[in-house]
Amino acid sequence: RPPMGAGTWESHHAITALLYRYAECIDAADFDGIGALFADGKITNEGYRGAIVGRDAVHDLYAGTNRVHSDGTLRTRHLATNVFVDIDESAGTATARSAFVVFQATNALPLQPIVAGRYHDAFARGEHDWHFTHRHILLEQVGDVHEHLTLDLSPS
């Protein structure tokens, strides 16, 4: 068995590109794109029961909970960093851990970080490319999200 983290450069690049594609889609309010990323996957959130499974459910979650501003975007910048990828090439599976921070600026909100946390992701290699199988979101710090989300993230 190869050492943890082993994998080809091509696989590592394809997996990290998925992380960055997610950020690009959400900032652009491209809910179809986010749904497509999870066509064969699911999203779970720490502290919440259940999973959002598949393209349509993921699309509907994001479309129903994110505020789209007059420019057609969320006026956010999602940054993923501190990415660690572990790839098992022979099994065609991989996991990744990363940190994220979301910045936002609107007419009503000066530029500031609004939420930060971690992603724990799982991937599989399909016939043609890598894809998400599971994203688990851990929110660790929540600021002023009223210009970003239609739901309340404050601890209960």
Wavefront OBJ file of the C-alpha trace (Angstrom):
o trace
v 0.000 0.000 0.000
v 1.416 3.426 -0.948
v 2.044 5.933 1.846
v -0.797 8.203 2.930
v -1.226 11.139 0.603
v 0.324 9.283 -2.306
v -1.263 9.824 -5.638
v -0.483 11.165 -9.030
v -0.103 14.855 -9.684
v -3.059 14.609 -12.083
v -5.336 13.187 -9.380
v -4.208 15.745 -6.804
v -4.802 18.562 -9.266
v -8.256 17.246 -10.257
v -9.333 16.961 -6.610
v -8.114 20.403 -5.565
v -9.737 21.841 -8.690
v -13.072 20.498 -7.375
v -12.533 22.383 -4.103
v -11.855 25.609 -5.973
v -14.685 25.038 -8.466
v -17.119 24.816 -5.541
v -15.910 28.210 -4.256
v -16.164 29.729 -7.732
v -19.707 28.412 -8.222
v -21.014 29.613 -4.887
v -19.546 33.118 -5.258
v -21.158 33.383 -8.719
v -24.533 32.073 -7.429
v -24.123 29.221 -9.921
v -26.450 26.827 -8.116
v -26.654 24.547 -11.173
v -22.867 24.236 -11.030
v -22.905 23.422 -7.316
v -25.610 20.822 -7.906
v -23.546 19.279 -10.701
v -20.554 18.954 -8.363
v -22.690 16.792 -6.065
v -24.610 14.838 -8.706
v -23.136 11.663 -7.197
v -22.570 13.014 -3.709
v -24.017 14.444 -0.552
v -23.470 17.300 1.883
v -23.732 17.067 5.651
v -23.262 19.725 8.307
v -21.890 19.281 11.816
v -24.704 19.604 14.335
v -27.494 18.958 11.819
v -29.144 15.620 11.127
v -29.500 14.188 7.682
v -27.803 14.738 4.373
v -28.516 16.734 1.247
v -28.134 14.116 -1.492
v -27.723 14.581 -5.233
v -27.813 17.314 -7.851
v -31.363 18.604 -7.371
v -31.366 18.596 -3.559
v -28.020 20.403 -3.385
v -29.143 22.947 -6.003
v -32.366 23.598 -4.095
v -30.565 23.975 -0.757
v -28.193 26.620 -2.091
v -30.820 28.414 -4.184
v -33.157 28.504 -1.184
v -30.701 29.722 1.445
v -28.350 32.180 -0.313
v -29.147 35.826 -1.031
v -28.449 36.724 -4.654
v -27.677 40.439 -5.007
v -28.525 42.812 -7.856
v -25.308 41.928 -9.718
v -26.391 38.265 -9.839
v -23.744 37.092 -7.349
v -23.636 36.520 -3.606
v -21.080 39.349 -3.245
v -18.873 36.845 -1.409
v -15.409 35.408 -1.777
v -15.093 31.821 -0.544
v -11.463 30.883 0.073
v -10.350 27.287 0.662
v -6.877 26.855 2.137
v -4.666 24.491 4.127
v -5.680 21.656 1.818
v -4.511 18.140 2.665
v -5.381 15.424 0.130
v -4.973 11.674 0.678
v -5.373 9.593 -2.476
v -5.667 5.848 -2.920
v -5.092 5.508 -6.652
v -5.687 1.743 -6.728
v -9.088 2.069 -5.017
v -9.990 5.228 -6.938
v -10.866 7.067 -3.723
v -9.546 10.094 -1.901
v -10.210 12.303 1.090
v -9.350 15.935 1.728
v -9.394 18.315 4.649
v -9.341 22.058 4.202
v -10.124 25.296 5.963
v -12.405 27.956 4.549
v -13.230 31.581 5.173
v -15.939 33.601 3.469
v -15.588 37.345 2.963
v -18.450 39.572 1.899
v -19.034 43.193 0.969
v -22.369 44.697 -0.071
v -23.882 48.171 -0.114
v -25.090 47.462 3.434
v -22.035 45.557 4.721
v -18.378 46.636 4.557
v -15.817 44.041 3.504
v -15.386 41.541 6.329
v -15.058 37.834 7.086
v -18.533 36.444 7.765
v -17.969 32.726 8.355
v -15.058 30.300 8.740
v -14.688 26.594 9.280
v -13.476 23.338 7.795
v -14.461 20.948 5.028
v -13.951 17.198 5.253
v -14.420 15.784 1.769
v -14.502 12.372 0.114
v -14.058 11.700 -3.595
v -14.235 8.842 -6.058
v -12.765 8.470 -9.504
v -15.400 7.741 -12.087
v -14.923 6.548 -15.617
v -13.636 9.955 -16.744
v -12.767 12.051 -13.704
v -12.861 12.596 -9.958
v -16.056 13.739 -8.229
v -17.326 14.566 -4.758
v -19.003 11.748 -2.854
v -19.356 13.602 0.464
v -18.699 17.065 1.858
v -19.008 17.498 5.608
v -19.086 21.152 6.682
v -17.917 22.221 10.128
v -18.783 25.835 10.956
v -16.391 27.213 13.552
v -16.816 30.987 13.462
v -19.917 32.882 12.364
v -20.112 36.617 11.917
v -22.724 38.809 10.224
v -24.330 36.582 7.575
v -27.587 38.527 7.118
v -26.500 39.735 3.651
v -25.424 36.211 2.632
v -27.967 33.718 3.950
v -31.717 33.509 4.488
v -31.232 31.299 7.546
v -29.820 31.959 10.982
v -26.493 30.272 11.786
v -26.233 31.575 15.327
v -25.813 28.862 17.950
v -29.046 27.832 19.647
l 1 2 3 4 5 6 7 8 9 10 11 12 13 14 15 16 17 18 19 20 21 22 23 24 25 26 27 28 29 30 31 32 33 34 35 36 37 38 39 40 41 42 43 44 45 46 47 48 49 50 51 52 53 54 55 56 57 58 59 60 61 62 63 64 65 66 67 68 69 70 71 72 73 74 75 76 77 78 79 80 81 82 83 84 85 86 87 88 89 90 91 92 93 94 95 96 97 98 99 100 101 102 103 104 105 106 107 108 109 110 111 112 113 114 115 116 117 118 119 120 121 122 123 124 125 126 127 128 129 130 131 132 133 134 135 136 137 138 139 140 141 142 143 144 145 146 147 148 149 150 151 152 153 154 155 156
